[in-house]
Amino acid sequence: MRSTNNFSGRLRPVVLTLAIALFAGLAAPIHAAQVGEILACYACSSTGNAAVDAALANNPDVASDAILFAFVNTSSSPITGGVFSEAGLPADSFVVPTIGAGSTFILIPGVTSDGGSHPSGGLFSLSGVMDTSDGAGGLNDDTEFTFTGVNNGLTVSSLTAGTFTPDVGSFTPGDTGLIKPFVGNPTAGMTSFIGMGPNGDGPCTNCYFGEVATLDTPNPMTGVPEPATMGLLGIGACVLAYRYRRLVRTR
C-alpha cells in the first residue's frame, strides 16, 4: 500500500487544477445586457423615430426651442419602477411609468406629469415646455442625469458611451462623447442635449437628436457570471473528479 503522504502529493496537482479554473472563472469579464436606450431631443424635428415625431407634432414648441426625452424598451420584458433624475439647481426626479416590451415612453419636461410634486423651477415642474438653453430647469452642461429601474427582476441602469461619467450610471449633457454639431448651422459650433454646449444653442434648427445612454442590466457594479464562466467552472470540477478517481484506483 502506498503511503498517505504520497497520495496527498499526487492529489495536490488536482486541487491546483481546480483552483486555476476557479480563478479564471472569477476573473472572466462580466457583461451587461442592453435592454433599451434613452434618446434626447433639443429643438429637433423629423427624427425618423415614429414615437418622437408623433410627440413633436403634438407639441410643436419642442421643435422650436425645448427638450424631450424618449425611453425605449427594446427587451421582451417590461421595465418597471423607473426613476429619471437630474442634479440641477434645483435637483428633480420623475417617476417613469411601466414601459412595456418593445414600447417607448415620451417625457416632455414641463408638460408630461408623473402625478407627483416637483420643486418650483425644477425640470419636471408643470410650467410648460422647457427652454433649457435659457436656464429653464436649472440645468447646465455638467448636470448629472441618471435612470434606474427593473427589468425581468434585474436592476436597470443608464450607461453612456461618452468619455466622462462622474458616477456609475450617470451621464452629462456636456460629455464630449455626446455633444453633436448643430444640424441647421454646422459651422456655428457645438450644442448639447439641453441646448447649451460650448457655444450655446445659437440660431440652430434641428439642433440635437440622438442616443445619450443605453439602459442595461444587470447593474454593472454587481453583475452575474457569464455562461462561459459557469462552463469553465464546470470543466474544472469534472477534471477534479476524473483525476481523483484515477488516483484512488492506483493507490
C-alpha positions in Angstrom: 0.0 0.0 0.0 1.3 3.5 -0.9 1.7 6.0 1.9 -0.8 8.7 2.7 1.8 11.3 2.1 2.5 10.0 -1.4 -1.3 10.0 -2.2 -1.6 13.6 -0.9 1.3 14.7 -3.0 -0.4 13.2 -6.1 -3.7 14.9 -5.2 -2.1 18.3 -4.8 -1.9 19.0 -8.7 -5.6 18.1 -9.0 -6.5 20.7 -6.4 -4.3 23.2 -8.1 -6.1 22.5 -11.4 -9.4 23.3 -9.9 -8.1 26.4 -8.2 -6.7 27.7 -11.5 -10.1 27.1 -13.2 -11.9 28.8 -10.4 -9.7 31.8 -10.5 -10.0 32.1 -14.3 -13.8 31.9 -14.0 -13.9 34.6 -11.4 -11.6 36.8 -13.4 -13.7 36.5 -16.6 -15.4 39.7 -17.6 -19.0 40.4 -16.6 -21.0 42.0 -19.4 -24.2 43.9 -19.1 -27.1 43.2 -21.4 -28.7 46.2 -23.2 -32.5 46.3 -22.7 -33.1 49.8 -24.1 -31.9 53.3 -24.7 -32.5 56.9 -23.8 -32.9 59.4 -26.7 -32.7 63.1 -26.2 -34.1 65.8 -28.4 -33.4 69.5 -28.2 -35.2 71.7 -30.7 -35.3 68.7 -33.1 -37.6 67.7 -35.8 -38.1 65.0 -38.4 -36.1 62.5 -36.5 -37.3 59.4 -38.2 -38.4 57.9 -34.9 -42.1 57.4 -35.1 -42.8 57.9 -31.4 -40.7 61.0 -31.1 -42.0 62.6 -34.3 -45.6 62.0 -33.2 -44.9 63.7 -29.9 -43.2 66.6 -31.7 -46.3 67.0 -33.9 -48.5 67.3 -30.8 -46.1 69.7 -29.1 -44.6 72.0 -31.8 -42.9 74.2 -29.2 -40.4 71.4 -28.5 -39.2 71.5 -32.1 -38.8 75.3 -31.8 -36.8 75.6 -28.6 -37.3 72.9 -25.9 -36.3 69.5 -24.7 -37.7 66.0 -24.9 -36.6 62.5 -23.8 -37.6 59.1 -25.2 -37.2 56.0 -23.1 -37.1 53.0 -25.4 -37.5 49.4 -24.1 -36.0 47.0 -26.7 -36.4 43.9 -24.5 -39.2 41.3 -24.3 -40.0 42.2 -20.7 -41.4 45.5 -19.2 -39.2 48.0 -17.4 -40.8 48.9 -14.1 -40.0 51.1 -11.2 -38.2 53.6 -13.4 -36.9 56.9 -11.9 -35.2 59.6 -14.1 -33.2 62.1 -12.0 -31.2 65.2 -12.7 -28.9 67.0 -10.2 -29.6 70.6 -11.4 -30.5 73.6 -9.2 -33.0 72.5 -8.0 -32.5 68.8 -8.4 -35.6 66.9 -9.5 -36.7 63.4 -10.4 -39.5 61.9 -12.5 -41.3 58.6 -11.8 -41.4 56.8 -15.1 -44.4 54.6 -15.7 -44.0 51.0 -16.8 -42.5 50.8 -20.2 -43.9 47.7 -22.0 -41.8 45.4 -24.0 -40.9 47.0 -27.3 -42.5 50.3 -26.2 -41.4 53.9 -25.9 -42.2 56.4 -23.2 -42.0 60.1 -24.2 -41.1 62.6 -21.5 -41.5 66.3 -22.3 -40.2 68.2 -19.2 -42.7 70.8 -18.1 -45.6 69.1 -19.9 -45.6 65.4 -19.0 -46.8 64.6 -15.5 -45.9 61.8 -13.2 -48.6 62.8 -10.7 -46.1 63.9 -8.1 -44.9 67.2 -6.7 -41.8 68.9 -8.0 -39.7 71.9 -6.8 -40.5 75.3 -8.3 -38.1 75.8 -11.2 -37.3 72.1 -11.3 -37.1 70.4 -14.7 -40.2 68.4 -14.2 -42.5 71.1 -12.7 -45.5 71.6 -14.9 -44.7 75.1 -16.2 -44.8 74.4 -19.9 -42.1 73.3 -22.3 -38.6 73.8 -21.0 -36.2 76.1 -22.9 -33.2 74.8 -21.1 -30.7 76.9 -23.1 -32.2 79.9 -21.4 -31.9 78.4 -17.9 -35.2 76.6 -17.6 -34.9 73.7 -15.1 -31.7 75.0 -13.6 -29.5 72.8 -15.9 -26.1 73.2 -17.4 -23.6 71.0 -19.3 -22.3 69.5 -16.1 -25.7 68.4 -14.7 -25.8 64.7 -14.0 -28.7 62.6 -15.3 -29.4 59.1 -14.1 -32.0 56.4 -14.8 -32.8 53.3 -12.6 -35.4 50.7 -13.0 -36.1 46.9 -13.0 -36.3 44.5 -16.0 -37.1 40.8 -15.5 -36.1 41.1 -11.9 -32.8 42.7 -12.6 -31.6 46.3 -12.0 -31.6 48.6 -15.0 -29.2 51.5 -15.0 -28.2 54.1 -17.6 -24.8 53.7 -19.3 -23.2 56.0 -21.7 -20.6 55.7 -24.4 -19.4 59.2 -23.6 -15.9 59.9 -22.4 -16.8 61.4 -19.0 -19.1 59.8 -16.4 -18.9 61.5 -13.0 -20.6 58.5 -11.3 -21.5 55.0 -12.4 -24.9 55.0 -14.2 -24.9 58.8 -14.8 -24.3 60.9 -17.9 -24.0 64.7 -18.5 -25.1 66.9 -21.4 -21.6 68.3 -21.9 -19.9 64.9 -22.2 -17.6 65.3 -25.2 -18.7 61.8 -26.3 -22.2 63.1 -26.7 -22.0 66.6 -28.0 -23.1 66.9 -31.6 -22.8 69.8 -34.1 -25.7 71.9 -34.9 -27.7 70.3 -37.8 -29.2 73.6 -39.1 -25.9 75.5 -38.9 -23.0 73.1 -38.7 -20.4 75.9 -38.7 -21.9 77.7 -35.7 -20.3 75.5 -33.1 -21.5 72.6 -30.8 -24.6 72.1 -28.7 -25.6 69.6 -26.0 -28.9 67.9 -25.5 -30.0 70.7 -23.1 -29.3 73.3 -25.8 -26.3 74.8 -24.3 -22.9 73.4 -25.2 -19.6 75.4 -25.7 -21.4 77.9 -28.0 -24.9 77.8 -26.7 -27.8 76.9 -29.0 -27.4 79.9 -31.2 -29.6 80.1 -34.3 -29.7 76.3 -34.9 -32.6 74.3 -36.2 -33.0 70.6 -35.6 -30.3 71.2 -33.0 -29.8 67.8 -31.3 -31.3 64.3 -31.5 -29.6 61.1 -30.6 -28.9 58.4 -28.0 -27.5 59.8 -24.8 -27.4 56.5 -22.8 -28.3 52.8 -23.1 -30.4 51.0 -20.5 -28.6 47.9 -19.3 -29.0 45.0 -16.9 -27.6 43.6 -14.7 -26.3 46.5 -12.7 -22.6 46.9 -13.9 -21.4 47.2 -10.3 -22.7 43.7 -9.4 -23.4 41.5 -12.4 -23.7 37.8 -12.6 -21.3 35.2 -14.1 -21.4 34.7 -17.8 -22.4 31.3 -19.2 -18.8 30.9 -20.3 -17.6 31.5 -16.8 -20.0 28.8 -15.4 -18.9 26.4 -18.1 -15.2 26.9 -17.2 -16.0 26.1 -13.5 -17.9 23.0 -14.6 -14.9 21.8 -16.6 -12.7 22.3 -13.6 -15.0 20.3 -11.4 -15.1 17.4 -14.0 -11.3 17.4 -14.2 -11.0 17.2 -10.5 -13.5 14.3 -10.3 -11.8 12.3 -13.1 -8.3 12.7 -11.7 -9.4 11.9 -8.2 -11.0 8.6 -9.3 -7.8 7.6 -11.2 -5.7 8.3 -8.1 -7.9 6.3 -5.8 -7.8 3.3 -8.2 -4.0 3.3 -8.3 -3.5 3.6 -4.5 
